[in-house]
Amino acid sequence: MSSFRRSTQVIWLLAIGILMISPASARLYISEFLAENNNGLLDSDGDSSDWIEVFNSGSQVVDLGGYYLTDNPSSLNKWPFPSLQLEPRQFLVVFASGKDRRDPGGQLHTNFKIDSRGEYLGLIAPDGISVVSDFGRIDALPRQRENVSYGLMQSGTSTSRTLLSQNTQATVRIPTAADSALGTSWTEPSFDDSGWLDVAI
């Protein structure tokens, strides 16, 4: 078979795969996750399990039945959702505990945990191959911090402030392990920074 013909077949298969994705899948996102839960959100067993939040940003109900969550880009259909209706603008928390629970009437638990050292996390369409939403596909997720969630900005406002403008004189200190003893006093105007380095921004 010629390389042109093989390439054409691959393009057709990709096009068919894209057309088979439900329009609803484009409205689903992994909006947030926590990989190092320490007595934050507890599951029904009282455990501090990892968790993943899925969000339906669309205007129609989405049946999650057939969708998948995975922490492995080589195994996209790792944990299947049960048939469960996710209303418009509704969030759903799924515990990534390794307990593998899919009762739509109870808490959902994946059959994997999230590696806090950084890995992949994906929401996969019912075809088992199309990525709907993911983190870490290009680069592994960064090392996660205890009780700090990671995800997408939903809404809100941001304020931009210039802390130091150009040609400002300042002092700096390259931190060491002992600097943890500084506490928050270094942010006070009365803090003695005479031992710090003088710089021009």
TORKOL-4160 file (C-alpha; in steps of 0.2 Angstrom, whole numbers, padded with zeros to 4 digits, m for minus):
201
<pt num="1" X="0000" Y="0000" Z="0000"/>
<pt num="2" X="0007" Y="0017" Z="m0005"/>
<pt num="3" X="0012" Y="0029" Z="0009"/>
<pt num="4" X="m0001" Y="0042" Z="0001"/>
<pt num="5" X="m0015" Y="0029" Z="0003"/>
<pt num="6" X="m0010" Y="0025" Z="0021"/>
<pt num="7" X="m0009" Y="0043" Z="0025"/>
<pt num="8" X="m0026" Y="0046" Z="0017"/>
<pt num="9" X="m0034" Y="0032" Z="0028"/>
<pt num="10" X="m0026" Y="0039" Z="0044"/>
<pt num="11" X="m0034" Y="0056" Z="0040"/>
<pt num="12" X="m0051" Y="0048" Z="0037"/>
<pt num="13" X="m0050" Y="0038" Z="0053"/>
<pt num="14" X="m0046" Y="0054" Z="0063"/>
<pt num="15" X="m0060" Y="0064" Z="0054"/>
<pt num="16" X="m0072" Y="0050" Z="0058"/>
<pt num="17" X="m0066" Y="0049" Z="0076"/>
<pt num="18" X="m0068" Y="0068" Z="0078"/>
<pt num="19" X="m0086" Y="0067" Z="0071"/>
<pt num="20" X="m0091" Y="0053" Z="0083"/>
<pt num="21" X="m0087" Y="0064" Z="0098"/>
<pt num="22" X="m0103" Y="0069" Z="0106"/>
<pt num="23" X="m0105" Y="0088" Z="0106"/>
<pt num="24" X="m0108" Y="0086" Z="0125"/>
<pt num="25" X="m0090" Y="0081" Z="0127"/>
<pt num="26" X="m0084" Y="0098" Z="0122"/>
<pt num="27" X="m0092" Y="0105" Z="0137"/>
<pt num="28" X="m0085" Y="0094" Z="0150"/>
<pt num="29" X="m0069" Y="0098" Z="0159"/>
<pt num="30" X="m0058" Y="0092" Z="0173"/>
<pt num="31" X="m0059" Y="0109" Z="0182"/>
<pt num="32" X="m0049" Y="0105" Z="0197"/>
<pt num="33" X="m0040" Y="0091" Z="0207"/>
<pt num="34" X="m0031" Y="0088" Z="0223"/>
<pt num="35" X="m0017" Y="0075" Z="0223"/>
<pt num="36" X="m0010" Y="0077" Z="0241"/>
<pt num="37" X="m0025" Y="0078" Z="0253"/>
<pt num="38" X="m0021" Y="0079" Z="0271"/>
<pt num="39" X="m0037" Y="0079" Z="0281"/>
<pt num="40" X="m0046" Y="0091" Z="0269"/>
<pt num="41" X="m0061" Y="0084" Z="0260"/>
<pt num="42" X="m0065" Y="0067" Z="0267"/>
<pt num="43" X="m0074" Y="0053" Z="0258"/>
<pt num="44" X="m0088" Y="0043" Z="0266"/>
<pt num="45" X="m0075" Y="0031" Z="0274"/>
<pt num="46" X="m0067" Y="0046" Z="0283"/>
<pt num="47" X="m0052" Y="0045" Z="0272"/>
<pt num="48" X="m0042" Y="0060" Z="0265"/>
<pt num="49" X="m0043" Y="0053" Z="0247"/>
<pt num="50" X="m0036" Y="0062" Z="0232"/>
<pt num="51" X="m0050" Y="0070" Z="0222"/>
<pt num="52" X="m0055" Y="0076" Z="0204"/>
<pt num="53" X="m0068" Y="0088" Z="0200"/>
<pt num="54" X="m0077" Y="0087" Z="0183"/>
<pt num="55" X="m0087" Y="0102" Z="0177"/>
<pt num="56" X="m0101" Y="0103" Z="0164"/>
<pt num="57" X="m0099" Y="0121" Z="0157"/>
<pt num="58" X="m0113" Y="0118" Z="0144"/>
<pt num="59" X="m0132" Y="0122" Z="0144"/>
<pt num="60" X="m0138" Y="0104" Z="0142"/>
<pt num="61" X="m0137" Y="0089" Z="0154"/>
<pt num="62" X="m0123" Y="0077" Z="0150"/>
<pt num="63" X="m0124" Y="0058" Z="0154"/>
<pt num="64" X="m0107" Y="0053" Z="0160"/>
<pt num="65" X="m0110" Y="0035" Z="0156"/>
<pt num="66" X="m0096" Y="0029" Z="0145"/>
<pt num="67" X="m0084" Y="0043" Z="0149"/>
<pt num="68" X="m0067" Y="0038" Z="0157"/>
<pt num="69" X="m0055" Y="0045" Z="0169"/>
<pt num="70" X="m0037" Y="0040" Z="0168"/>
<pt num="71" X="m0019" Y="0044" Z="0175"/>
<pt num="72" X="m0011" Y="0034" Z="0161"/>
<pt num="73" X="m0010" Y="0041" Z="0143"/>
<pt num="74" X="m0007" Y="0023" Z="0137"/>
<pt num="75" X="m0023" Y="0017" Z="0146"/>
<pt num="76" X="m0036" Y="0029" Z="0142"/>
<pt num="77" X="m0051" Y="0019" Z="0147"/>
<pt num="78" X="m0044" Y="0015" Z="0164"/>
<pt num="79" X="m0059" Y="0020" Z="0175"/>
<pt num="80" X="m0077" Y="0021" Z="0167"/>
<pt num="81" X="m0090" Y="0032" Z="0174"/>
<pt num="82" X="m0107" Y="0025" Z="0177"/>
<pt num="83" X="m0123" Y="0032" Z="0169"/>
<pt num="84" X="m0125" Y="0048" Z="0179"/>
<pt num="85" X="m0133" Y="0065" Z="0174"/>
<pt num="86" X="m0122" Y="0080" Z="0176"/>
<pt num="87" X="m0133" Y="0096" Z="0175"/>
<pt num="88" X="m0128" Y="0112" Z="0166"/>
<pt num="89" X="m0115" Y="0122" Z="0176"/>
<pt num="90" X="m0114" Y="0107" Z="0189"/>
<pt num="91" X="m0098" Y="0101" Z="0197"/>
<pt num="92" X="m0095" Y="0083" Z="0202"/>
<pt num="93" X="m0081" Y="0077" Z="0214"/>
<pt num="94" X="m0074" Y="0060" Z="0210"/>
<pt num="95" X="m0062" Y="0053" Z="0223"/>
<pt num="96" X="m0046" Y="0046" Z="0216"/>
<pt num="97" X="m0044" Y="0033" Z="0230"/>
<pt num="98" X="m0040" Y="0017" Z="0221"/>
<pt num="99" X="m0057" Y="0010" Z="0229"/>
<pt num="100" X="m0065" Y="0008" Z="0212"/>
<pt num="101" X="m0083" Y="0013" Z="0216"/>
<pt num="102" X="m0096" Y="0017" Z="0202"/>
<pt num="103" X="m0113" Y="0017" Z="0211"/>
<pt num="104" X="m0121" Y="0033" Z="0204"/>
<pt num="105" X="m0131" Y="0034" Z="0220"/>
<pt num="106" X="m0116" Y="0035" Z="0231"/>
<pt num="107" X="m0098" Y="0043" Z="0230"/>
<pt num="108" X="m0088" Y="0039" Z="0215"/>
<pt num="109" X="m0070" Y="0032" Z="0217"/>
<pt num="110" X="m0058" Y="0029" Z="0203"/>
<pt num="111" X="m0047" Y="0013" Z="0203"/>
<pt num="112" X="m0031" Y="0024" Z="0204"/>
<pt num="113" X="m0024" Y="0037" Z="0214"/>
<pt num="114" X="m0015" Y="0053" Z="0208"/>
<pt num="115" X="0004" Y="0053" Z="0210"/>
<pt num="116" X="0008" Y="0069" Z="0219"/>
<pt num="117" X="0025" Y="0069" Z="0211"/>
<pt num="118" X="0017" Y="0074" Z="0195"/>
<pt num="119" X="0009" Y="0063" Z="0181"/>
<pt num="120" X="m0005" Y="0063" Z="0168"/>
<pt num="121" X="m0024" Y="0065" Z="0172"/>
<pt num="122" X="m0037" Y="0064" Z="0158"/>
<pt num="123" X="m0055" Y="0064" Z="0155"/>
<pt num="124" X="m0059" Y="0053" Z="0139"/>
<pt num="125" X="m0074" Y="0052" Z="0128"/>
<pt num="126" X="m0085" Y="0037" Z="0126"/>
<pt num="127" X="m0075" Y="0031" Z="0111"/>
<pt num="128" X="m0061" Y="0027" Z="0123"/>
<pt num="129" X="m0048" Y="0037" Z="0113"/>
<pt num="130" X="m0053" Y="0055" Z="0112"/>
<pt num="131" X="m0046" Y="0066" Z="0125"/>
<pt num="132" X="m0060" Y="0078" Z="0131"/>
<pt num="133" X="m0049" Y="0087" Z="0145"/>
<pt num="134" X="m0032" Y="0083" Z="0152"/>
<pt num="135" X="m0017" Y="0089" Z="0162"/>
<pt num="136" X="0001" Y="0083" Z="0159"/>
<pt num="137" X="m0001" Y="0077" Z="0141"/>
<pt num="138" X="0014" Y="0088" Z="0135"/>
<pt num="139" X="0024" Y="0089" Z="0151"/>
<pt num="140" X="0020" Y="0079" Z="0167"/>
<pt num="141" X="0011" Y="0088" Z="0180"/>
<pt num="142" X="0022" Y="0098" Z="0192"/>
<pt num="143" X="0025" Y="0091" Z="0209"/>
<pt num="144" X="0009" Y="0094" Z="0219"/>
<pt num="145" X="0008" Y="0102" Z="0236"/>
<pt num="146" X="m0001" Y="0096" Z="0251"/>
<pt num="147" X="m0019" Y="0103" Z="0252"/>
<pt num="148" X="m0017" Y="0114" Z="0237"/>
<pt num="149" X="m0028" Y="0110" Z="0222"/>
<pt num="150" X="m0023" Y="0112" Z="0204"/>
<pt num="151" X="m0035" Y="0117" Z="0190"/>
<pt num="152" X="m0043" Y="0129" Z="0178"/>
<pt num="153" X="m0048" Y="0147" Z="0183"/>
<pt num="154" X="m0067" Y="0147" Z="0183"/>
<pt num="155" X="m0071" Y="0165" Z="0184"/>
<pt num="156" X="m0067" Y="0181" Z="0194"/>
<pt num="157" X="m0057" Y="0197" Z="0193"/>
<pt num="158" X="m0039" Y="0200" Z="0194"/>
<pt num="159" X="m0030" Y="0216" Z="0199"/>
<pt num="160" X="m0014" Y="0220" Z="0191"/>
<pt num="161" X="m0002" Y="0230" Z="0202"/>
<pt num="162" X="0016" Y="0235" Z="0199"/>
<pt num="163" X="0026" Y="0231" Z="0215"/>
<pt num="164" X="0042" Y="0238" Z="0208"/>
<pt num="165" X="0044" Y="0249" Z="0193"/>
<pt num="166" X="0059" Y="0251" Z="0182"/>
<pt num="167" X="0075" Y="0259" Z="0190"/>
<pt num="168" X="0069" Y="0256" Z="0207"/>
<pt num="169" X="0082" Y="0253" Z="0221"/>
<pt num="170" X="0079" Y="0238" Z="0231"/>
<pt num="171" X="0087" Y="0225" Z="0242"/>
<pt num="172" X="0086" Y="0206" Z="0240"/>
<pt num="173" X="0091" Y="0190" Z="0249"/>
<pt num="174" X="0094" Y="0173" Z="0241"/>
<pt num="175" X="0085" Y="0162" Z="0253"/>
<pt num="176" X="0093" Y="0147" Z="0262"/>
<pt num="177" X="0085" Y="0134" Z="0273"/>
<pt num="178" X="0088" Y="0145" Z="0288"/>
<pt num="179" X="0077" Y="0159" Z="0281"/>
<pt num="180" X="0061" Y="0150" Z="0286"/>
<pt num="181" X="0065" Y="0158" Z="0303"/>
<pt num="182" X="0061" Y="0175" Z="0295"/>
<pt num="183" X="0043" Y="0173" Z="0297"/>
<pt num="184" X="0032" Y="0187" Z="0290"/>
<pt num="185" X="0042" Y="0201" Z="0298"/>
<pt num="186" X="0052" Y="0204" Z="0282"/>
<pt num="187" X="0036" Y="0212" Z="0274"/>
<pt num="188" X="0035" Y="0225" Z="0287"/>
<pt num="189" X="0042" Y="0243" Z="0284"/>
<pt num="190" X="0052" Y="0242" Z="0300"/>
<pt num="191" X="0062" Y="0226" Z="0295"/>
<pt num="192" X="0081" Y="0228" Z="0295"/>
<pt num="193" X="0087" Y="0223" Z="0278"/>
<pt num="194" X="0104" Y="0231" Z="0280"/>
<pt num="195" X="0112" Y="0214" Z="0278"/>
<pt num="196" X="0104" Y="0211" Z="0261"/>
<pt num="197" X="0111" Y="0214" Z="0243"/>
<pt num="198" X="0107" Y="0231" Z="0235"/>
<pt num="199" X="0100" Y="0230" Z="0217"/>
<pt num="200" X="0093" Y="0241" Z="0204"/>
<pt num="201" X="0077" Y="0234" Z="0196"/>
